[in-house]
Amino acid sequence: MQGVPALEIDGARVAARIGLELPVFRRLMDQGRIAVLCERGTGEDEGTWRATFYYGRQRARFLVDRRGRVVDID
């Protein structure tokens, strides 16, 4: 099994999806008030990752494909 790659998702993109200004998003991340769930694809999805950011009832979900490109998924 491979190690976890460095996944990078632009904070401005996440902030916009959950309805926050970037400085507020960064502060909340620093405070641990935004939860992040990162899931590794298996089977036919092996090599991909899904990252979900949660703040209250807001959610932003992204797929990182095999090439490292970030795709909004809902």
Secondary structure, 3 states (H helix, E strand, C coil): CCCCCCCCCCHHHHHHHCCCCHHHHHHHHHCCCCEEEEEECCHHHCCCEEEEEEECCEEEEEEECCCCCEEECC
